[in-house]
Amino acid sequence: MLFRFDNVTKTYGAITALNDLSVGVPLGAVGLLGPNGSGKPTMIRTLLGLIPVDRGSGEVLGMDFRRRQLDIRREVGFAPED
């Protein structure tokens, strides 16, 4: 599994960016598509441990994204649009 989220929620004040999200993405996936405002950058930043989640759990490459942020960042490249 490339990554997995189990019931992840992330809010910014009154704005809910990820609402009880559960998803699994298999190895070999090469893209992430969704409409503007659907939480794609928030999800990626959360997976990399760049921002904390309010609740939930998950893994990236078999590593807990809440506890092993530095290990995950050593394995994953991230080039934001801006």
mmCIF file of the N, C-alpha and C atoms, coordinates in Angstrom:
data_MODEL
# 
_entry.id   MODEL 
# 
loop_
_atom_site.group_PDB 
_atom_site.id 
_atom_site.type_symbol 
_atom_site.label_atom_id 
_atom_site.label_alt_id 
_atom_site.label_comp_id 
_atom_site.label_asym_id 
_atom_site.label_entity_id 
_atom_site.label_seq_id 
_atom_site.pdbx_PDB_ins_code 
_atom_site.Cartn_x 
_atom_site.Cartn_y 
_atom_site.Cartn_z 
_atom_site.occupancy 
_atom_site.B_iso_or_equiv 
_atom_site.pdbx_formal_charge 
_atom_site.auth_seq_id 
_atom_site.auth_comp_id 
_atom_site.auth_asym_id 
_atom_site.auth_atom_id 
_atom_site.pdbx_PDB_model_num 
ATOM 1   N N  . MET A 1 1  ? 0.837   -1.173 0.000   1.00 0.00 ? 1  MET A N  1 
ATOM 2   C CA . MET A 1 1  ? 0.000   0.000  0.000   1.00 0.00 ? 1  MET A CA 1 
ATOM 3   C C  . MET A 1 1  ? 0.890   1.247  0.000   1.00 0.00 ? 1  MET A C  1 
ATOM 4   N N  . LEU A 1 2  ? 0.619   2.160  -0.918  1.00 0.00 ? 2  LEU A N  1 
ATOM 5   C CA . LEU A 1 2  ? 1.354   3.426  -0.974  1.00 0.00 ? 2  LEU A CA 1 
ATOM 6   C C  . LEU A 1 2  ? 1.029   4.264  0.257   1.00 0.00 ? 2  LEU A C  1 
ATOM 7   N N  . PHE A 1 3  ? -0.275  4.497  0.473   1.00 0.00 ? 3  PHE A N  1 
ATOM 8   C CA . PHE A 1 3  ? -0.696  5.143  1.704   1.00 0.00 ? 3  PHE A CA 1 
ATOM 9   C C  . PHE A 1 3  ? -2.125  4.758  2.021   1.00 0.00 ? 3  PHE A C  1 
ATOM 10  N N  . ARG A 1 4  ? -2.456  4.981  3.304   1.00 0.00 ? 4  ARG A N  1 
ATOM 11  C CA . ARG A 1 4  ? -3.788  4.647  3.802   1.00 0.00 ? 4  ARG A CA 1 
ATOM 12  C C  . ARG A 1 4  ? -4.175  5.662  4.862   1.00 0.00 ? 4  ARG A C  1 
ATOM 13  N N  . PHE A 1 5  ? -5.409  6.124  4.812   1.00 0.00 ? 5  PHE A N  1 
ATOM 14  C CA . PHE A 1 5  ? -6.006  6.994  5.835   1.00 0.00 ? 5  PHE A CA 1 
ATOM 15  C C  . PHE A 1 5  ? -7.171  6.242  6.450   1.00 0.00 ? 5  PHE A C  1 
ATOM 16  N N  . ASP A 1 6  ? -7.314  6.332  7.759   1.00 0.00 ? 6  ASP A N  1 
ATOM 17  C CA . ASP A 1 6  ? -8.452  5.753  8.467   1.00 0.00 ? 6  ASP A CA 1 
ATOM 18  C C  . ASP A 1 6  ? -9.118  6.849  9.289   1.00 0.00 ? 6  ASP A C  1 
ATOM 19  N N  . ASN A 1 7  ? -10.284 7.299  8.830   1.00 0.00 ? 7  ASN A N  1 
ATOM 20  C CA . ASN A 1 7  ? -11.102 8.269  9.563   1.00 0.00 ? 7  ASN A CA 1 
ATOM 21  C C  . ASN A 1 7  ? -10.334 9.538  9.933   1.00 0.00 ? 7  ASN A C  1 
ATOM 22  N N  . VAL A 1 8  ? -9.639  10.112 8.969   1.00 0.00 ? 8  VAL A N  1 
ATOM 23  C CA . VAL A 1 8  ? -8.824  11.310 9.212   1.00 0.00 ? 8  VAL A CA 1 
ATOM 24  C C  . VAL A 1 8  ? -9.670  12.567 9.043   1.00 0.00 ? 8  VAL A C  1 
ATOM 25  N N  . THR A 1 9  ? -9.549  13.448 10.024  1.00 0.00 ? 9  THR A N  1 
ATOM 26  C CA . THR A 1 9  ? -10.214 14.749 9.975   1.00 0.00 ? 9  THR A CA 1 
ATOM 27  C C  . THR A 1 9  ? -9.176  15.829 10.226  1.00 0.00 ? 9  THR A C  1 
ATOM 28  N N  . LYS A 1 10 ? -9.236  16.887 9.416   1.00 0.00 ? 10 LYS A N  1 
ATOM 29  C CA . LYS A 1 10 ? -8.364  18.050 9.581   1.00 0.00 ? 10 LYS A CA 1 
ATOM 30  C C  . LYS A 1 10 ? -9.206  19.296 9.398   1.00 0.00 ? 10 LYS A C  1 
ATOM 31  N N  . THR A 1 11 ? -9.182  20.167 10.398  1.00 0.00 ? 11 THR A N  1 
ATOM 32  C CA . THR A 1 11 ? -9.930  21.420 10.308  1.00 0.00 ? 11 THR A CA 1 
ATOM 33  C C  . THR A 1 11 ? -8.968  22.596 10.457  1.00 0.00 ? 11 THR A C  1 
ATOM 34  N N  . TYR A 1 12 ? -9.395  23.704 9.885   1.00 0.00 ? 12 TYR A N  1 
ATOM 35  C CA . TYR A 1 12 ? -8.728  24.988 10.049  1.00 0.00 ? 12 TYR A CA 1 
ATOM 36  C C  . TYR A 1 12 ? -9.792  25.927 10.599  1.00 0.00 ? 12 TYR A C  1 
ATOM 37  N N  . GLY A 1 13 ? -9.880  26.026 11.910  1.00 0.00 ? 13 GLY A N  1 
ATOM 38  C CA . GLY A 1 13 ? -10.945 26.829 12.507  1.00 0.00 ? 13 GLY A CA 1 
ATOM 39  C C  . GLY A 1 13 ? -12.301 26.242 12.145  1.00 0.00 ? 13 GLY A C  1 
ATOM 40  N N  . ALA A 1 14 ? -13.146 27.052 11.506  1.00 0.00 ? 14 ALA A N  1 
ATOM 41  C CA . ALA A 1 14 ? -14.491 26.596 11.114  1.00 0.00 ? 14 ALA A CA 1 
ATOM 42  C C  . ALA A 1 14 ? -14.495 25.821 9.793   1.00 0.00 ? 14 ALA A C  1 
ATOM 43  N N  . ILE A 1 15 ? -13.357 25.768 9.104   1.00 0.00 ? 15 ILE A N  1 
ATOM 44  C CA . ILE A 1 15 ? -13.267 25.092 7.807   1.00 0.00 ? 15 ILE A CA 1 
ATOM 45  C C  . ILE A 1 15 ? -12.799 23.651 8.012   1.00 0.00 ? 15 ILE A C  1 
ATOM 46  N N  . THR A 1 16 ? -13.536 22.705 7.463   1.00 0.00 ? 16 THR A N  1 
ATOM 47  C CA . THR A 1 16 ? -13.134 21.299 7.507   1.00 0.00 ? 16 THR A CA 1 
ATOM 48  C C  . THR A 1 16 ? -12.537 20.941 6.154   1.00 0.00 ? 16 THR A C  1 
ATOM 49  N N  . ALA A 1 17 ? -11.239 20.659 6.150   1.00 0.00 ? 17 ALA A N  1 
ATOM 50  C CA . ALA A 1 17 ? -10.545 20.331 4.903   1.00 0.00 ? 17 ALA A CA 1 
ATOM 51  C C  . ALA A 1 17 ? -10.639 18.841 4.587   1.00 0.00 ? 17 ALA A C  1 
ATOM 52  N N  . LEU A 1 18 ? -10.535 17.997 5.605   1.00 0.00 ? 18 LEU A N  1 
ATOM 53  C CA . LEU A 1 18 ? -10.693 16.547 5.458   1.00 0.00 ? 18 LEU A CA 1 
ATOM 54  C C  . LEU A 1 18 ? -11.698 16.111 6.512   1.00 0.00 ? 18 LEU A C  1 
ATOM 55  N N  . ASN A 1 19 ? -12.743 15.430 6.084   1.00 0.00 ? 19 ASN A N  1 
ATOM 56  C CA . ASN A 1 19 ? -13.824 15.070 6.992   1.00 0.00 ? 19 ASN A CA 1 
ATOM 57  C C  . ASN A 1 19 ? -13.981 13.560 7.083   1.00 0.00 ? 19 ASN A C  1 
ATOM 58  N N  . ASP A 1 20 ? -13.396 12.955 8.118   1.00 0.00 ? 20 ASP A N  1 
ATOM 59  C CA . ASP A 1 20 ? -13.533 11.526 8.372   1.00 0.00 ? 20 ASP A CA 1 
ATOM 60  C C  . ASP A 1 20 ? -13.135 10.708 7.129   1.00 0.00 ? 20 ASP A C  1 
ATOM 61  N N  . LEU A 1 21 ? -12.010 11.072 6.535   1.00 0.00 ? 21 LEU A N  1 
ATOM 62  C CA . LEU A 1 21 ? -11.554 10.462 5.284   1.00 0.00 ? 21 LEU A CA 1 
ATOM 63  C C  . LEU A 1 21 ? -10.906 9.105  5.525   1.00 0.00 ? 21 LEU A C  1 
ATOM 64  N N  . SER A 1 22 ? -11.403 8.106  4.833   1.00 0.00 ? 22 SER A N  1 
ATOM 65  C CA . SER A 1 22 ? -10.790 6.778  4.816   1.00 0.00 ? 22 SER A CA 1 
ATOM 66  C C  . SER A 1 22 ? -10.535 6.413  3.361   1.00 0.00 ? 22 SER A C  1 
ATOM 67  N N  . VAL A 1 23 ? -9.269  6.116  3.052   1.00 0.00 ? 23 VAL A N  1 
ATOM 68  C CA . VAL A 1 23 ? -8.892  5.797  1.679   1.00 0.00 ? 23 VAL A CA 1 
ATOM 69  C C  . VAL A 1 23 ? -7.603  4.994  1.709   1.00 0.00 ? 23 VAL A C  1 
ATOM 70  N N  . GLY A 1 24 ? -7.460  4.099  0.753   1.00 0.00 ? 24 GLY A N  1 
ATOM 71  C CA . GLY A 1 24 ? -6.229  3.356  0.571   1.00 0.00 ? 24 GLY A CA 1 
ATOM 72  C C  . GLY A 1 24 ? -5.795  3.461  -0.868  1.00 0.00 ? 24 GLY A C  1 
ATOM 73  N N  . VAL A 1 25 ? -4.516  3.732  -1.092  1.00 0.00 ? 25 VAL A N  1 
ATOM 74  C CA . VAL A 1 25 ? -3.981  3.881  -2.448  1.00 0.00 ? 25 VAL A CA 1 
ATOM 75  C C  . VAL A 1 25 ? -2.872  2.846  -2.624  1.00 0.00 ? 25 VAL A C  1 
ATOM 76  N N  . PRO A 1 26 ? -3.003  1.978  -3.636  1.00 0.00 ? 26 PRO A N  1 
ATOM 77  C CA . PRO A 1 26 ? -2.017  0.912  -3.824  1.00 0.00 ? 26 PRO A CA 1 
ATOM 78  C C  . PRO A 1 26 ? -0.713  1.429  -4.431  1.00 0.00 ? 26 PRO A C  1 
ATOM 79  N N  . LEU A 1 27 ? 0.342   0.655  -4.252  1.00 0.00 ? 27 LEU A N  1 
ATOM 80  C CA . LEU A 1 27 ? 1.605   0.967  -4.920  1.00 0.00 ? 27 LEU A CA 1 
ATOM 81  C C  . LEU A 1 27 ? 1.371   1.029  -6.419  1.00 0.00 ? 27 LEU A C  1 
ATOM 82  N N  . GLY A 1 28 ? 2.062   1.913  -7.087  1.00 0.00 ? 28 GLY A N  1 
ATOM 83  C CA . GLY A 1 28 ? 1.918   2.055  -8.525  1.00 0.00 ? 28 GLY A CA 1 
ATOM 84  C C  . GLY A 1 28 ? 1.006   3.199  -8.927  1.00 0.00 ? 28 GLY A C  1 
ATOM 85  N N  . ALA A 1 29 ? 0.257   3.766  -8.000  1.00 0.00 ? 29 ALA A N  1 
ATOM 86  C CA . ALA A 1 29 ? -0.587  4.924  -8.314  1.00 0.00 ? 29 ALA A CA 1 
ATOM 87  C C  . ALA A 1 29 ? 0.323   6.087  -8.687  1.00 0.00 ? 29 ALA A C  1 
ATOM 88  N N  . VAL A 1 30 ? -0.075  6.869  -9.686  1.00 0.00 ? 30 VAL A N  1 
ATOM 89  C CA . VAL A 1 30 ? 0.805   7.931  -10.163 1.00 0.00 ? 30 VAL A CA 1 
ATOM 90  C C  . VAL A 1 30 ? 0.180   9.310  -10.153 1.00 0.00 ? 30 VAL A C  1 
ATOM 91  N N  . GLY A 1 31 ? -1.053  9.452  -9.704  1.00 0.00 ? 31 GLY A N  1 
ATOM 92  C CA . GLY A 1 31 ? -1.679  10.762 -9.708  1.00 0.00 ? 31 GLY A CA 1 
ATOM 93  C C  . GLY A 1 31 ? -2.764  10.870 -8.667  1.00 0.00 ? 31 GLY A C  1 
ATOM 94  N N  . LEU A 1 32 ? -3.160  12.098 -8.399  1.00 0.00 ? 32 LEU A N  1 
ATOM 95  C CA . LEU A 1 32 ? -4.221  12.387 -7.451  1.00 0.00 ? 32 LEU A CA 1 
ATOM 96  C C  . LEU A 1 32 ? -5.085  13.461 -8.087  1.00 0.00 ? 32 LEU A C  1 
ATOM 97  N N  . LEU A 1 33 ? -6.315  13.101 -8.415  1.00 0.00 ? 33 LEU A N  1 
ATOM 98  C CA . LEU A 1 33 ? -7.218  14.021 -9.093  1.00 0.00 ? 33 LEU A CA 1 
ATOM 99  C C  . LEU A 1 33 ? -8.410  14.345 -8.208  1.00 0.00 ? 33 LEU A C  1 
ATOM 100 N N  . GLY A 1 34 ? -8.899  15.560 -8.325  1.00 0.00 ? 34 GLY A N  1 
ATOM 101 C CA . GLY A 1 34 ? -10.094 15.982 -7.613  1.00 0.00 ? 34 GLY A CA 1 
ATOM 102 C C  . GLY A 1 34 ? -10.350 17.441 -7.909  1.00 0.00 ? 34 GLY A C  1 
ATOM 103 N N  . PRO A 1 35 ? -11.573 17.883 -7.671  1.00 0.00 ? 35 PRO A N  1 
ATOM 104 C CA . PRO A 1 35 ? -11.909 19.282 -7.955  1.00 0.00 ? 35 PRO A CA 1 
ATOM 105 C C  . PRO A 1 35 ? -11.204 20.232 -6.986  1.00 0.00 ? 35 PRO A C  1 
ATOM 106 N N  . ASN A 1 36 ? -11.124 21.502 -7.393  1.00 0.00 ? 36 ASN A N  1 
ATOM 107 C CA . ASN A 1 36 ? -10.566 22.518 -6.503  1.00 0.00 ? 36 ASN A CA 1 
ATOM 108 C C  . ASN A 1 36 ? -11.338 22.508 -5.190  1.00 0.00 ? 36 ASN A C  1 
ATOM 109 N N  . GLY A 1 37 ? -10.602 22.631 -4.099  1.00 0.00 ? 37 GLY A N  1 
ATOM 110 C CA . GLY A 1 37 ? -11.228 22.677 -2.791  1.00 0.00 ? 37 GLY A CA 1 
ATOM 111 C C  . GLY A 1 37 ? -11.527 21.323 -2.188  1.00 0.00 ? 37 GLY A C  1 
ATOM 112 N N  . SER A 1 38 ? -11.064 20.245 -2.821  1.00 0.00 ? 38 SER A N  1 
ATOM 113 C CA . SER A 1 38 ? -11.388 18.904 -2.311  1.00 0.00 ? 38 SER A CA 1 
ATOM 114 C C  . SER A 1 38 ? -10.386 18.398 -1.269  1.00 0.00 ? 38 SER A C  1 
ATOM 115 N N  . GLY A 1 39 ? -9.333  19.158 -0.971  1.00 0.00 ? 39 GLY A N  1 
ATOM 116 C CA . GLY A 1 39 ? -8.402  18.787 0.090   1.00 0.00 ? 39 GLY A CA 1 
ATOM 117 C C  . GLY A 1 39 ? -7.154  18.043 -0.346  1.00 0.00 ? 39 GLY A C  1 
ATOM 118 N N  . LYS A 1 40 ? -6.837  18.070 -1.634  1.00 0.00 ? 40 LYS A N  1 
ATOM 119 C CA . LYS A 1 40 ? -5.656  17.337 -2.109  1.00 0.00 ? 40 LYS A CA 1 
ATOM 120 C C  . LYS A 1 40 ? -4.358  17.818 -1.453  1.00 0.00 ? 40 LYS A C  1 
ATOM 121 N N  . PRO A 1 41 ? -4.054  19.109 -1.457  1.00 0.00 ? 41 PRO A N  1 
ATOM 122 C CA . PRO A 1 41 ? -2.813  19.549 -0.798  1.00 0.00 ? 41 PRO A CA 1 
ATOM 123 C C  . PRO A 1 41 ? -2.823  19.268 0.706   1.00 0.00 ? 41 PRO A C  1 
ATOM 124 N N  . THR A 1 42 ? -3.959  19.441 1.344   1.00 0.00 ? 42 THR A N  1 
ATOM 125 C CA . THR A 1 42 ? -4.045  19.140 2.774   1.00 0.00 ? 42 THR A CA 1 
ATOM 126 C C  . THR A 1 42 ? -3.741  17.673 3.023   1.00 0.00 ? 42 THR A C  1 
ATOM 127 N N  . MET A 1 43 ? -4.285  16.797 2.202   1.00 0.00 ? 43 MET A N  1 
ATOM 128 C CA . MET A 1 43 ? -4.037  15.370 2.374   1.00 0.00 ? 43 MET A CA 1 
ATOM 129 C C  . MET A 1 43 ? -2.550  15.056 2.217   1.00 0.00 ? 43 MET A C  1 
ATOM 130 N N  . ILE A 1 44 ? -1.913  15.601 1.208   1.00 0.00 ? 44 ILE A N  1 
ATOM 131 C CA . ILE A 1 44 ? -0.498  15.334 0.965   1.00 0.00 ? 44 ILE A CA 1 
ATOM 132 C C  . ILE A 1 44 ? 0.356   15.891 2.099   1.00 0.00 ? 44 ILE A C  1 
ATOM 133 N N  . ARG A 1 45 ? 0.078   17.107 2.530   1.00 0.00 ? 45 ARG A N  1 
ATOM 134 C CA . ARG A 1 45 ? 0.849   17.700 3.631   1.00 0.00 ? 45 ARG A CA 1 
ATOM 135 C C  . ARG A 1 45 ? 0.662   16.912 4.923   1.00 0.00 ? 45 ARG A C  1 
ATOM 136 N N  . THR A 1 46 ? -0.529  16.373 5.111   1.00 0.00 ? 46 THR A N  1 
ATOM 137 C CA . THR A 1 46 ? -0.794  15.535 6.283   1.00 0.00 ? 46 THR A CA 1 
ATOM 138 C C  . THR A 1 46 ? -0.018  14.230 6.187   1.00 0.00 ? 46 THR A C  1 
ATOM 139 N N  . LEU A 1 47 ? -0.035  13.602 5.018   1.00 0.00 ? 47 LEU A N  1 
ATOM 140 C CA . LEU A 1 47 ? 0.701   12.348 4.828   1.00 0.00 ? 47 LEU A CA 1 
ATOM 141 C C  . LEU A 1 47 ? 2.189   12.511 5.104   1.00 0.00 ? 47 LEU A C  1 
ATOM 142 N N  . LEU A 1 48 ? 2.729   13.679 4.779   1.00 0.00 ? 48 LEU A N  1 
ATOM 143 C CA . LEU A 1 48 ? 4.155   13.934 4.966   1.00 0.00 ? 48 LEU A CA 1 
ATOM 144 C C  . LEU A 1 48 ? 4.480   14.465 6.360   1.00 0.00 ? 48 LEU A C  1 
ATOM 145 N N  . GLY A 1 49 ? 3.464   14.637 7.194   1.00 0.00 ? 49 GLY A N  1 
ATOM 146 C CA . GLY A 1 49 ? 3.697   15.127 8.546   1.00 0.00 ? 49 GLY A CA 1 
ATOM 147 C C  . GLY A 1 49 ? 3.993   16.606 8.612   1.00 0.00 ? 49 GLY A C  1 
ATOM 148 N N  . LEU A 1 50 ? 3.642   17.341 7.564   1.00 0.00 ? 50 LEU A N  1 
ATOM 149 C CA . LEU A 1 50 ? 3.887   18.783 7.553   1.00 0.00 ? 50 LEU A CA 1 
ATOM 150 C C  . LEU A 1 50 ? 2.822   19.542 8.334   1.00 0.00 ? 50 LEU A C  1 
ATOM 151 N N  . ILE A 1 51 ? 1.630   18.960 8.451   1.00 0.00 ? 51 ILE A N  1 
ATOM 152 C CA . ILE A 1 51 ? 0.562   19.535 9.274   1.00 0.00 ? 51 ILE A CA 1 
ATOM 153 C C  . ILE A 1 51 ? -0.077  18.399 10.071  1.00 0.00 ? 51 ILE A C  1 
ATOM 154 N N  . PRO A 1 52 ? -0.477  18.669 11.309  1.00 0.00 ? 52 PRO A N  1 
ATOM 155 C CA . PRO A 1 52 ? -1.091  17.621 12.131  1.00 0.00 ? 52 PRO A CA 1 
ATOM 156 C C  . PRO A 1 52 ? -2.569  17.437 11.790  1.00 0.00 ? 52 PRO A C  1 
ATOM 157 N N  . VAL A 1 53 ? -3.081  16.254 12.064  1.00 0.00 ? 53 VAL A N  1 
ATOM 158 C CA . VAL A 1 53 ? -4.511  15.998 11.887  1.00 0.00 ? 53 VAL A CA 1 
ATOM 159 C C  . VAL A 1 53 ? -5.212  16.168 13.230  1.00 0.00 ? 53 VAL A C  1 
ATOM 160 N N  . ASP A 1 54 ? -6.510  16.400 13.170  1.00 0.00 ? 54 ASP A N  1 
ATOM 161 C CA . ASP A 1 54 ? -7.307  16.511 14.388  1.00 0.00 ? 54 ASP A CA 1 
ATOM 162 C C  . ASP A 1 54 ? -7.593  15.129 14.969  1.00 0.00 ? 54 ASP A C  1 
ATOM 163 N N  . ARG A 1 55 ? -7.822  14.170 14.067  1.00 0.00 ? 55 ARG A N  1 
ATOM 164 C CA . ARG A 1 55 ? -8.042  12.789 14.510  1.00 0.00 ? 55 ARG A CA 1 
ATOM 165 C C  . ARG A 1 55 ? -7.842  11.865 13.325  1.00 0.00 ? 55 ARG A C  1 
ATOM 166 N N  . GLY A 1 56 ? -7.712  10.584 13.634  1.00 0.00 ? 56 GLY A N  1 
ATOM 167 C CA . GLY A 1 56 ? -7.543  9.568  12.607  1.00 0.00 ? 56 GLY A CA 1 
ATOM 168 C C  . GLY A 1 56 ? -6.139  8.987  12.621  1.00 0.00 ? 56 GLY A C  1 
ATOM 169 N N  . SER A 1 57 ? -5.937  8.015  11.754  1.00 0.00 ? 57 SER A N  1 
ATOM 170 C CA . SER A 1 57 ? -4.649  7.334  11.682  1.00 0.00 ? 57 SER A CA 1 
ATOM 171 C C  . SER A 1 57 ? -4.380  6.939  10.241  1.00 0.00 ? 57 SER A C  1 
ATOM 172 N N  . GLY A 1 58 ? -3.190  6.403  10.008  1.00 0.00 ? 58 GLY A N  1 
ATOM 173 C CA . GLY A 1 58 ? -2.854  5.940  8.674   1.00 0.00 ? 58 GLY A CA 1 
ATOM 174 C C  . GLY A 1 58 ? -1.379  5.666  8.523   1.00 0.00 ? 58 GLY A C  1 
ATOM 175 N N  . GLU A 1 59 ? -1.025  5.258  7.321   1.00 0.00 ? 59 GLU A N  1 
ATOM 176 C CA . GLU A 1 59 ? 0.358   4.892  7.012   1.00 0.00 ? 59 GLU A CA 1 
ATOM 177 C C  . GLU A 1 59 ? 0.761   5.386  5.637   1.00 0.00 ? 59 GLU A C  1 
ATOM 178 N N  . VAL A 1 60 ? 2.037   5.623  5.486   1.00 0.00 ? 60 VAL A N  1 
ATOM 179 C CA . VAL A 1 60 ? 2.658   5.906  4.193   1.00 0.00 ? 60 VAL A CA 1 
ATOM 180 C C  . VAL A 1 60 ? 3.808   4.914  4.059   1.00 0.00 ? 60 VAL A C  1 
ATOM 181 N N  . LEU A 1 61 ? 3.775   4.107  3.022   1.00 0.00 ? 61 LEU A N  1 
ATOM 182 C CA . LEU A 1 61 ? 4.797   3.086  2.806   1.00 0.00 ? 61 LEU A CA 1 
ATOM 183 C C  . LEU A 1 61 ? 5.001   2.225  4.057   1.00 0.00 ? 61 LEU A C  1 
ATOM 184 N N  . GLY A 1 62 ? 3.906   1.936  4.742   1.00 0.00 ? 62 GLY A N  1 
ATOM 185 C CA . GLY A 1 62 ? 3.949   1.093  5.928   1.00 0.00 ? 62 GLY A CA 1 
ATOM 186 C C  . GLY A 1 62 ? 4.362   1.797  7.202   1.00 0.00 ? 62 GLY A C  1 
ATOM 187 N N  . MET A 1 63 ? 4.586   3.114  7.145   1.00 0.00 ? 63 MET A N  1 
ATOM 188 C CA . MET A 1 63 ? 5.014   3.879  8.321   1.00 0.00 ? 63 MET A CA 1 
ATOM 189 C C  . MET A 1 63 ? 3.875   4.766  8.815   1.00 0.00 ? 63 MET A C  1 
ATOM 190 N N  . ASP A 1 64 ? 3.668   4.789  10.117  1.00 0.00 ? 64 ASP A N  1 
ATOM 191 C CA . ASP A 1 64 ? 2.632   5.613  10.739  1.00 0.00 ? 64 ASP A CA 1 
ATOM 192 C C  . ASP A 1 64 ? 2.920   7.086  10.450  1.00 0.00 ? 64 ASP A C  1 
ATOM 193 N N  . PHE A 1 65 ? 1.998   7.764  9.773   1.00 0.00 ? 65 PHE A N  1 
ATOM 194 C CA . PHE A 1 65 ? 2.265   9.154  9.381   1.00 0.00 ? 65 PHE A CA 1 
ATOM 195 C C  . PHE A 1 65 ? 2.229   10.123 10.559  1.00 0.00 ? 65 PHE A C  1 
ATOM 196 N N  . ARG A 1 66 ? 1.714   9.716  11.701  1.00 0.00 ? 66 ARG A N  1 
ATOM 197 C CA . ARG A 1 66 ? 1.688   10.592 12.870  1.00 0.00 ? 66 ARG A CA 1 
ATOM 198 C C  . ARG A 1 66 ? 2.962   10.462 13.708  1.00 0.00 ? 66 ARG A C  1 
ATOM 199 N N  . ARG A 1 67 ? 3.691   9.379  13.534  1.00 0.00 ? 67 ARG A N  1 
ATOM 200 C CA . ARG A 1 67 ? 4.872   9.133  14.370  1.00 0.00 ? 67 ARG A CA 1 
ATOM 201 C C  . ARG A 1 67 ? 6.193   9.116  13.603  1.00 0.00 ? 67 ARG A C  1 
ATOM 202 N N  . ARG A 1 68 ? 6.134   8.869  12.304  1.00 0.00 ? 68 ARG A N  1 
ATOM 203 C CA . ARG A 1 68 ? 7.392   8.681  11.558  1.00 0.00 ? 68 ARG A CA 1 
ATOM 204 C C  . ARG A 1 68 ? 7.534   9.679  10.400  1.00 0.00 ? 68 ARG A C  1 
ATOM 205 N N  . GLN A 1 69 ? 7.214   10.935 10.685  1.00 0.00 ? 69 GLN A N  1 
ATOM 206 C CA . GLN A 1 69 ? 7.224   11.967 9.648   1.00 0.00 ? 69 GLN A CA 1 
ATOM 207 C C  . GLN A 1 69 ? 8.577   12.102 8.957   1.00 0.00 ? 69 GLN A C  1 
ATOM 208 N N  . LEU A 1 70 ? 9.656   12.117 9.716   1.00 0.00 ? 70 LEU A N  1 
ATOM 209 C CA . LEU A 1 70 ? 10.978  12.289 9.105   1.00 0.00 ? 70 LEU A CA 1 
ATOM 210 C C  . LEU A 1 70 ? 11.358  11.094 8.237   1.00 0.00 ? 70 LEU A C  1 
ATOM 211 N N  . ASP A 1 71 ? 11.042  9.891  8.690   1.00 0.00 ? 71 ASP A N  1 
ATOM 212 C CA . ASP A 1 71 ? 11.319  8.700  7.885   1.00 0.00 ? 71 ASP A CA 1 
ATOM 213 C C  . ASP A 1 71 ? 10.535  8.736  6.578   1.00 0.00 ? 71 ASP A C  1 
ATOM 214 N N  . ILE A 1 72 ? 9.297   9.170  6.647   1.00 0.00 ? 72 ILE A N  1 
ATOM 215 C CA . ILE A 1 72 ? 8.467   9.260  5.438   1.00 0.00 ? 72 ILE A CA 1 
ATOM 216 C C  . ILE A 1 72 ? 9.049   10.288 4.481   1.00 0.00 ? 72 ILE A C  1 
ATOM 217 N N  . ARG A 1 73 ? 9.435   11.450 4.993   1.00 0.00 ? 73 ARG A N  1 
ATOM 218 C CA . ARG A 1 73 ? 9.992   12.488 4.124   1.00 0.00 ? 73 ARG A CA 1 
ATOM 219 C C  . ARG A 1 73 ? 11.310  12.081 3.489   1.00 0.00 ? 73 ARG A C  1 
ATOM 220 N N  . ARG A 1 74 ? 12.040  11.191 4.129   1.00 0.00 ? 74 ARG A N  1 
ATOM 221 C CA . ARG A 1 74 ? 13.274  10.674 3.519   1.00 0.00 ? 74 ARG A CA 1 
ATOM 222 C C  . ARG A 1 74 ? 12.977  9.815  2.301   1.00 0.00 ? 74 ARG A C  1 
ATOM 223 N N  . GLU A 1 75 ? 11.806  9.226  2.257   1.00 0.00 ? 75 GLU A N  1 
ATOM 224 C CA . GLU A 1 75 ? 11.441  8.302  1.188   1.00 0.00 ? 75 GLU A CA 1 
ATOM 225 C C  . GLU A 1 75 ? 10.578  8.920  0.080   1.00 0.00 ? 75 GLU A C  1 
ATOM 226 N N  . VAL A 1 76 ? 9.948   10.056 0.367   1.00 0.00 ? 76 VAL A N  1 
ATOM 227 C CA . VAL A 1 76 ? 8.961   10.634 -0.546  1.00 0.00 ? 76 VAL A CA 1 
ATOM 228 C C  . VAL A 1 76 ? 9.391   12.027 -0.967  1.00 0.00 ? 76 VAL A C  1 
ATOM 229 N N  . GLY A 1 77 ? 9.333   12.316 -2.265  1.00 0.00 ? 77 GLY A N  1 
ATOM 230 C CA . GLY A 1 77 ? 9.590   13.648 -2.766  1.00 0.00 ? 77 GLY A CA 1 
ATOM 231 C C  . GLY A 1 77 ? 8.289   14.431 -2.857  1.00 0.00 ? 77 GLY A C  1 
ATOM 232 N N  . PHE A 1 78 ? 8.375   15.743 -2.639  1.00 0.00 ? 78 PHE A N  1 
ATOM 233 C CA . PHE A 1 78 ? 7.187   16.589 -2.680  1.00 0.00 ? 78 PHE A CA 1 
ATOM 234 C C  . PHE A 1 78 ? 7.580   17.918 -3.324  1.00 0.00 ? 78 PHE A C  1 
ATOM 235 N N  . ALA A 1 79 ? 6.924   18.265 -4.435  1.00 0.00 ? 79 ALA A N  1 
ATOM 236 C CA . ALA A 1 79 ? 7.188   19.520 -5.126  1.00 0.00 ? 79 ALA A CA 1 
ATOM 237 C C  . ALA A 1 79 ? 5.866   20.274 -5.265  1.00 0.00 ? 79 ALA A C  1 
ATOM 238 N N  . PRO A 1 80 ? 5.556   21.144 -4.302  1.00 0.00 ? 80 PRO A N  1 
ATOM 239 C CA . PRO A 1 80 ? 4.289   21.882 -4.371  1.00 0.00 ? 80 PRO A CA 1 
ATOM 240 C C  . PRO A 1 80 ? 4.259   22.817 -5.576  1.00 0.00 ? 80 PRO A C  1 
ATOM 241 N N  . GLU A 1 81 ? 3.051   23.115 -6.015  1.00 0.00 ? 81 GLU A N  1 
ATOM 242 C CA . GLU A 1 81 ? 2.848   23.946 -7.213  1.00 0.00 ? 81 GLU A CA 1 
ATOM 243 C C  . GLU A 1 81 ? 3.491   25.307 -7.083  1.00 0.00 ? 81 GLU A C  1 
ATOM 244 N N  . ASP A 1 82 ? 3.405   25.895 -5.892  1.00 0.00 ? 82 ASP A N  1 
ATOM 245 C CA . ASP A 1 82 ? 3.960   27.243 -5.708  1.00 0.00 ? 82 ASP A CA 1 
ATOM 246 C C  . ASP A 1 82 ? 5.292   27.149 -5.006  1.00 0.00 ? 82 ASP A C  1 
# 
